[in-house]
Amino acid sequence: MSIENPTVRKVFDDLDKFRDYCRFEAKPFNEKALYNNEDPVWIAYNKWQGWMRAKARSAKEGKPFVNRPRKDRPHQKREY
């Protein structure tokens, strides 16, 4: 049995991808977090997806992917 409605199919596909992310990254999986932009696990998942898209885009362009460090932010500098 396959799901014919594309909207419902997308929800279940997103749920499967989110479950796999939680499983491989050892994050707590909760279905309520799906599409909840205030849930920290969903936020981390979206950041991870953006990182994977950037990595795929650089590979497609033939450039090596470089995970650049963040720029120094003077307003967040800590004094030890």
N, CA and C atoms as an extended XYZ file, in Angstrom:
240
Properties=species:S:1:pos:R:3:atomname:S:1:resname:S:1:resid:I:1 pbc="F F F"
N         0.837       -1.160        0.000 N   MET     1
C         0.000        0.000        0.000 CA  MET     1
C         0.893        1.238        0.000 C   MET     1
N         0.685        2.087       -0.960 N   SER     2
C         1.458        3.323       -1.015 CA  SER     2
C         0.537        4.506       -0.771 C   SER     2
N         1.131        5.594       -0.364 N   ILE     3
C         0.375        6.792       -0.065 CA  ILE     3
C         0.250        7.602       -1.350 C   ILE     3
N        -0.963        7.888       -1.743 N   GLU     4
C        -1.212        8.588       -3.003 CA  GLU     4
C        -1.158       10.114       -2.852 C   GLU     4
N        -1.575       10.617       -1.711 N   ASN     5
C        -1.598       12.059       -1.497 CA  ASN     5
C        -0.164       12.567       -1.298 C   ASN     5
N         0.328       13.496       -2.161 N   PRO     6
C         1.716       13.937       -2.054 CA  PRO     6
C         2.022       14.693       -0.763 C   PRO     6
N         1.057       15.385       -0.208 N   THR     7
C         1.291       16.116        1.042 CA  THR     7
C         1.495       15.146        2.196 C   THR     7
N         0.663       14.134        2.261 N   VAL     8
C         0.780       13.129        3.318 CA  VAL     8
C         2.064       12.328        3.131 C   VAL     8
N         2.411       12.012        1.900 N   ARG     9
C         3.643       11.279        1.616 CA  ARG     9
C         4.860       12.082        2.087 C   ARG     9
N         4.842       13.409        1.863 N   LYS    10
C         5.952       14.262        2.289 CA  LYS    10
C         6.095       14.261        3.809 C   LYS    10
N         4.992       14.299        4.520 N   VAL    11
C         5.041       14.271        5.983 CA  VAL    11
C         5.683       12.976        6.470 C   VAL    11
N         5.274       11.852        5.902 N   PHE    12
C         5.844       10.573        6.325 CA  PHE    12
C         7.299       10.438        5.900 C   PHE    12
N         7.676       10.947        4.739 N   ASP    13
C         9.081       10.923        4.320 CA  ASP    13
C         9.935       11.788        5.248 C   ASP    13
N         9.419       12.965        5.602 N   ASP    14
C        10.148       13.833        6.525 CA  ASP    14
C        10.280       13.182        7.896 C   ASP    14
N         9.250       12.501        8.329 N   LEU    15
C         9.295       11.815        9.612 CA  LEU    15
C        10.340       10.705        9.600 C   LEU    15
N        10.427        9.951        8.501 N   ASP    16
C        11.448        8.904        8.386 CA  ASP    16
C        12.852        9.489        8.392 C   ASP    16
N        13.059       10.584        7.667 N   LYS    17
C        14.380       11.224        7.643 CA  LYS    17
C        14.762       11.764        9.013 C   LYS    17
N        13.796       12.362        9.701 N   PHE    18
C        14.043       12.903       11.033 CA  PHE    18
C        14.357       11.775       12.017 C   PHE    18
N        13.642       10.662       11.912 N   ARG    19
C        13.903        9.515       12.781 CA  ARG    19
C        15.311        8.957       12.547 C   ARG    19
N        15.724        8.864       11.278 N   ASP    20
C        17.065        8.381       10.982 CA  ASP    20
C        18.129        9.324       11.530 C   ASP    20
N        17.903       10.638       11.395 N   TYR    21
C        18.848       11.606       11.947 CA  TYR    21
C        18.979       11.415       13.460 C   TYR    21
N        17.855       11.298       14.139 N   CYS    22
C        17.894       11.125       15.593 CA  CYS    22
C        18.597        9.831       15.979 C   CYS    22
N        18.384        8.797       15.211 N   ARG    23
C        19.001        7.513       15.520 CA  ARG    23
C        20.513        7.566       15.343 C   ARG    23
N        20.990        8.145       14.232 N   PHE    24
C        22.421        8.161       13.952 CA  PHE    24
C        23.172        9.213       14.765 C   PHE    24
N        22.508       10.284       15.153 N   GLU    25
C        23.155       11.338       15.934 CA  GLU    25
C        22.876       11.211       17.428 C   GLU    25
N        22.215       10.149       17.844 N   ALA    26
C        21.904        9.869       19.248 CA  ALA    26
C        21.109       11.002       19.889 C   ALA    26
N        20.129       11.488       19.168 N   LYS    27
C        19.235       12.533       19.672 CA  LYS    27
C        17.921       11.876       20.091 C   LYS    27
N        17.227       12.452       21.057 N   PRO    28
C        15.928       11.876       21.447 CA  PRO    28
C        14.894       12.108       20.348 C   PRO    28
N        14.246       11.041       19.924 N   PHE    29
C        13.258       11.138       18.854 CA  PHE    29
C        11.875       11.321       19.456 C   PHE    29
N        11.174       12.353       18.982 N   ASN    30
C         9.808       12.598       19.395 CA  ASN    30
C         9.061       13.123       18.175 C   ASN    30
N         7.974       12.478       17.835 N   GLU    31
C         7.217       12.878       16.649 CA  GLU    31
C         6.672       14.291       16.763 C   GLU    31
N         6.432       14.755       17.985 N   LYS    32
C         5.904       16.107       18.173 CA  LYS    32
C         6.903       17.178       17.730 C   LYS    32
N         8.174       16.839       17.653 N   ALA    33
C         9.196       17.817       17.270 CA  ALA    33
C         9.172       18.112       15.768 C   ALA    33
N         8.535       17.259       14.977 N   LEU    34
C         8.498       17.451       13.531 CA  LEU    34
C         7.810       18.772       13.203 C   LEU    34
N         8.499       19.628       12.461 N   TYR    35
C         8.036       20.960       12.026 CA  TYR    35
C         7.871       21.951       13.179 C   TYR    35
N         8.360       21.622       14.370 N   ASN    36
C         8.278       22.541       15.505 CA  ASN    36
C         9.582       23.340       15.560 C   ASN    36
N         9.538       24.590       15.139 N   ASN    37
C        10.747       25.413       15.042 CA  ASN    37
C        11.276       25.871       16.398 C   ASN    37
N        10.628       25.510       17.476 N   GLU    38
C        11.117       25.851       18.805 CA  GLU    38
C        11.771       24.661       19.504 C   GLU    38
N        11.673       23.489       18.927 N   ASP    39
C        12.262       22.294       19.516 CA  ASP    39
C        13.753       22.237       19.175 C   ASP    39
N        14.633       22.057       20.169 N   PRO    40
C        16.074       22.069       19.892 CA  PRO    40
C        16.543       20.940       18.970 C   PRO    40
N        15.904       19.779       19.036 N   VAL    41
C        16.306       18.676       18.157 CA  VAL    41
C        15.928       19.000       16.710 C   VAL    41
N        14.763       19.592       16.493 N   TRP    42
C        14.344       19.969       15.139 CA  TRP    42
C        15.254       21.072       14.585 C   TRP    42
N        15.663       22.018       15.427 N   ILE    43
C        16.581       23.079       15.010 CA  ILE    43
C        17.913       22.474       14.596 C   ILE    43
N        18.423       21.532       15.398 N   ALA    44
C        19.686       20.871       15.064 CA  ALA    44
C        19.558       20.082       13.760 C   ALA    44
N        18.425       19.447       13.554 N   TYR    45
C        18.197       18.696       12.313 CA  TYR    45
C        18.203       19.627       11.099 C   TYR    45
N        17.556       20.782       11.213 N   ASN    46
C        17.543       21.735       10.105 CA  ASN    46
C        18.934       22.279        9.813 C   ASN    46
N        19.722       22.531       10.843 N   LYS    47
C        21.103       22.981       10.637 CA  LYS    47
C        21.922       21.896        9.953 C   LYS    47
N        21.708       20.652       10.365 N   TRP    48
C        22.422       19.537        9.759 CA  TRP    48
C        22.045       19.399        8.275 C   TRP    48
N        20.750       19.579        7.972 N   GLN    49
C        20.315       19.514        6.569 CA  GLN    49
C        20.979       20.614        5.744 C   GLN    49
N        21.077       21.823        6.293 N   GLY    50
C        21.745       22.914        5.583 CA  GLY    50
C        23.207       22.613        5.349 C   GLY    50
N        23.857       22.014        6.334 N   TRP    51
C        25.260       21.643        6.191 CA  TRP    51
C        25.431       20.582        5.098 C   TRP    51
N        24.523       19.612        5.070 N   MET    52
C        24.597       18.569        4.043 CA  MET    52
C        24.336       19.141        2.648 C   MET    52
N        23.402       20.094        2.538 N   ARG    53
C        23.157       20.734        1.242 CA  ARG    53
C        24.388       21.493        0.771 C   ARG    53
N        25.040       22.213        1.688 N   ALA    54
C        26.250       22.959        1.330 CA  ALA    54
C        27.361       22.009        0.904 C   ALA    54
N        27.472       20.900        1.594 N   LYS    55
C        28.493       19.906        1.253 CA  LYS    55
C        28.226       19.311       -0.129 C   LYS    55
N        26.964       18.996       -0.417 N   ALA    56
C        26.607       18.439       -1.721 CA  ALA    56
C        26.808       19.471       -2.832 C   ALA    56
N        26.485       20.722       -2.543 N   ARG    57
C        26.640       21.775       -3.545 CA  ARG    57
C        28.110       21.970       -3.890 C   ARG    57
N        28.998       21.948       -2.896 N   SER    58
C        30.416       22.129       -3.183 CA  SER    58
C        30.973       20.932       -3.950 C   SER    58
N        30.469       19.732       -3.659 N   ALA    59
C        30.921       18.548       -4.395 CA  ALA    59
C        30.447       18.614       -5.843 C   ALA    59
N        29.241       19.130       -6.046 N   LYS    60
C        28.705       19.245       -7.405 CA  LYS    60
C        29.512       20.247       -8.230 C   LYS    60
N        29.992       21.307       -7.575 N   GLU    61
C        30.782       22.325       -8.268 CA  GLU    61
C        32.238       21.914       -8.423 C   GLU    61
N        32.615       20.793       -7.846 N   GLY    62
C        33.977       20.301       -7.981 CA  GLY    62
C        34.947       20.939       -7.002 C   GLY    62
N        34.438       21.595       -5.982 N   LYS    63
C        35.292       22.232       -4.990 CA  LYS    63
C        35.343       21.360       -3.740 C   LYS    63
N        36.492       21.345       -3.072 N   PRO    64
C        36.530       20.598       -1.810 CA  PRO    64
C        35.741       21.342       -0.738 C   PRO    64
N        35.015       20.599        0.067 N   PHE    65
C        34.221       21.221        1.119 CA  PHE    65
C        35.125       21.533        2.297 C   PHE    65
N        35.130       22.790        2.716 N   VAL    66
C        35.944       23.220        3.841 CA  VAL    66
C        34.999       23.696        4.934 C   VAL    66
N        35.085       23.047        6.058 N   ASN    67
C        34.271       23.454        7.196 CA  ASN    67
C        35.013       24.600        7.880 C   ASN    67
N        34.614       25.806        7.560 N   ARG    68
C        35.326       26.986        8.043 CA  ARG    68
C        34.979       27.282        9.496 C   ARG    68
N        35.983       27.720       10.272 N   PRO    69
C        35.677       28.121       11.648 CA  PRO    69
C        34.902       29.435       11.661 C   PRO    69
N        34.175       29.662       12.721 N   ARG    70
C        33.421       30.905       12.838 CA  ARG    70
C        34.371       32.075       12.989 C   ARG    70
N        33.928       33.211       12.495 N   LYS    71
C        34.728       34.417       12.648 CA  LYS    71
C        34.706       34.852       14.103 C   LYS    71
N        35.765       35.510       14.497 N   ASP    72
C        35.854       36.007       15.859 CA  ASP    72
C        34.819       37.106       16.062 C   ASP    72
N        34.029       36.962       17.084 N   ARG    73
C        32.976       37.945       17.363 CA  ARG    73
C        33.379       38.737       18.599 C   ARG    73
N        33.737       39.996       18.434 N   PRO    74
C        34.229       40.751       19.590 CA  PRO    74
C        33.190       40.938       20.685 C   PRO    74
N        31.907       40.972       20.329 N   HIS    75
C        30.893       41.162       21.353 CA  HIS    75
C        30.667       39.912       22.196 C   HIS    75
N        31.214       38.782       21.771 N   GLN    76
C        31.061       37.549       22.538 CA  GLN    76
C        32.387       37.050       23.093 C   GLN    76
N        33.395       37.894       23.084 N   LYS    77
C        34.708       37.489       23.556 CA  LYS    77
C        34.689       37.281       25.072 C   LYS    77
N        35.300       36.214       25.500 N   ARG    78
C        35.337       35.918       26.930 CA  ARG    78
C        36.706       36.292       27.473 C   ARG    78
N        36.711       36.838       28.643 N   GLU    79
C        37.948       37.156       29.343 CA  GLU    79
C        38.181       36.090       30.404 C   GLU    79
N        39.327       35.446       30.341 N   TYR    80
C        39.643       34.394       31.320 CA  TYR    80
C        40.638       34.901       32.319 C   TYR    80
